[in-house]
Amino acid sequence: IFRQEAARLSIEVRAPDINKSEAYFACDSANGAGVIYYALAAVKNVGRQAMDHVVAIREAGGPFRSIADFARRIDPRLVNKRAFESLVKAGAFDGLNRNRRQLVQSADAVLSEAASQVRDRDAGQESLFGAPDPSREVFRLAKIDDWPVHERLSEEFAAIGFYLSGHPLDAYAQSLRRLGVTLYADLLADIRRSSVKATLAGTVIRRQERRGKSGEPFAFVGLSDPSGMFEVMVFAEALSQARGYLDSGRSVIVRVVGDWIDDELKLRVVSIEDLDVAAANAGEGLKIRLNDPTPIPLIAAQLRQPGRGLVTVVVPGSGPEQEVEIELPKRVLVTPQLKSTLSQLSGVAEIETV
């Protein structure tokens, strides 16, 4: 709620940052624009005492210059593995290393180095060559690619409690426009306060099922879209048809009706559809621009699931500034996961949704 109010007031809320955030919420208006840095201690599984320690270390010795520098300076008895992983998932170390999955997989190595440094300090041992270069890594980080965007955001949600750096629906922007989806905030902004009939999209946050006096099941489902969080009521018929779509983290299209009651918008679901299915039926296509033709076999291997999406591959031509567009004959199912996978292939310069 506070994040939505900050957005309404054009105040930017930034992800926690190990070198800029405080243990509690901190403000920065040095450049004339209001900015709030998310509190380190507000990240789940991270205690206030541990983050007071991190901030004190940073203030005494300056900003952390690398993950290794962080490991050398903090006390792992205060910043344990669970806390470190939660900070990584929340984005607190993006300024040092943006590969969150790599850092989570390397948590044991990072904290082992921290424990080693604590033992040396407790024993009063100093390096024969003086203080180490804080930017030099002294342990190996796991060699692994970062999570795809949707998984990265899911991990961020688990650590913070809402989507902060992006939203899973961002990858569906073109499809949502084709499907006539309205943002929840736009419904709230309608000053007429009349009865509502709309198509919304959202990522499921929670589902609470109950039974009415007649014994029929119904559910309250919490959803999130890029403009905020909202709740819809799902009665028995729609619930029985769509229960499989209502797992936490799943994105759906909901067609709703609603009324304003005591200045609160109460929404009831008419129908629910899986967003991937709806997007595929909307016929979203792809234009894949290549630096060279090397990844074409790998791309072909990914384009196997039939759908309605038209795919065009753009390859360099024989002369400078020449390109050749190849429209593939078979239509395929286009999903955010497919786009994320293709964009990470070596030789793929750009993925454009059409």
LINKA-V181055 format. One record per pair of residues at least 6 apart in sequence whose C-alpha atoms are under 6 Angstrom apart, sorted by the first residue. I is the first residue (numbers start at 0). J is the second residue. D is the distance in Angstrom with one decimal. If there is no record, write none. Layout:
i=(I:I)
j=(J:J)
d=(D:D)
This chain:
i=(10:10:11:12:12:13:14:15:15:15:15:16:17:17:18:20:20:21:22:22:22:22:22:23:24:24:25:25:26:26:27:40:40:40:42:42:43:44:45:49:49:63:64:65:65:67:68:70:70:71:71:84:85:87:88:88:89:89:98:100:100:101:101:105:105:149:156:166:170:174:180:180:181:184:194:194:195:195:196:196:197:197:198:198:199:199:200:200:200:201:201:201:201:201:202:202:202:202:202:203:203:203:203:204:204:204:205:205:205:206:206:207:207:208:208:209:209:209:210:210:216:217:217:217:218:218:219:219:220:220:221:221:222:222:222:231:231:232:233:237:250:251:251:251:252:252:252:253:253:254:254:254:255:255:255:256:256:257:257:257:258:258:279:282:282:283:284:284:284:284:284:285:285:285:285:286:286:286:286:286:287:287:287:288:288:288:289:289:289:289:290:290:291:304:304:305:305:306:306:306:307:307:308:308:308:308:309:310:311:311:311:312:312:313:313:314:314:315:316:316)
j=(33:34:34:34:35:36:37:36:37:39:91:91:91:92:62:36:38:38:38:39:40:50:51:38:37:38:35:36:34:35:34:46:47:50:158:159:158:82:82:77:78:69:134:95:134:136:133:109:113:113:116:103:158:99:154:155:155:158:145:145:146:141:143:140:141:167:162:225:335:278:198:199:199:226:257:258:256:257:255:256:254:255:253:254:252:253:251:252:253:222:223:224:250:251:222:223:248:249:250:222:247:248:249:221:222:247:220:221:247:219:220:218:219:217:218:216:217:218:216:217:235:233:234:235:232:233:231:232:230:231:229:230:228:229:230:266:267:267:268:270:274:272:273:274:271:272:274:270:271:268:269:270:267:268:269:266:267:265:266:267:264:265:332:307:308:308:308:309:310:352:353:310:351:352:353:310:311:312:350:351:312:313:350:313:348:349:314:346:347:348:346:348:346:331:332:331:332:330:331:332:330:331:330:331:332:333:330:327:325:326:327:324:325:323:324:322:323:322:322:323)
d=(5.2:5.8:4.8:5.9:4.8:5.0:5.4:5.9:4.6:5.9:4.8:4.2:5.1:6.0:5.5:5.5:6.0:5.9:5.4:4.9:5.0:5.2:5.7:4.6:5.5:4.3:5.8:5.4:5.7:4.6:5.2:5.6:5.0:5.9:5.9:5.3:5.3:5.6:4.9:5.0:5.6:5.7:5.7:5.6:5.3:5.2:4.8:5.8:4.5:5.2:5.7:5.5:5.5:5.9:5.7:5.0:4.8:5.5:5.0:5.0:5.9:5.6:5.8:5.4:5.6:5.7:5.3:5.9:5.8:5.4:5.1:5.2:5.4:5.6:5.8:4.7:5.3:4.8:5.8:4.4:5.9:5.5:5.8:4.4:5.9:5.3:5.7:4.5:6.0:5.1:5.0:4.9:5.6:5.6:5.3:5.1:5.8:5.5:4.1:4.6:4.9:5.3:5.5:5.3:5.4:5.1:5.8:5.1:5.8:5.9:4.5:5.4:5.2:5.8:4.2:5.6:5.5:5.9:4.3:5.9:5.3:5.6:4.5:5.2:5.8:5.1:5.8:4.7:5.6:5.4:5.9:4.4:5.7:5.4:6.0:5.0:5.6:4.8:5.3:5.8:5.6:5.6:4.6:4.4:5.7:5.1:5.5:5.9:4.6:5.9:5.5:5.4:5.4:4.5:5.3:5.8:5.4:5.3:4.3:5.9:5.8:5.6:5.7:4.7:4.8:5.1:4.2:4.6:5.6:5.9:5.0:4.8:5.7:4.8:5.6:5.9:4.7:5.8:6.0:5.0:4.8:6.0:4.9:4.6:5.5:5.1:5.2:5.7:4.6:5.1:5.2:5.7:5.8:5.6:5.6:4.3:5.4:5.5:4.0:3.9:5.2:5.7:5.0:5.0:5.8:5.9:5.0:5.7:5.5:4.3:6.0:5.8:5.1:5.6:4.5:5.7:5.3:4.6:4.4:5.6)
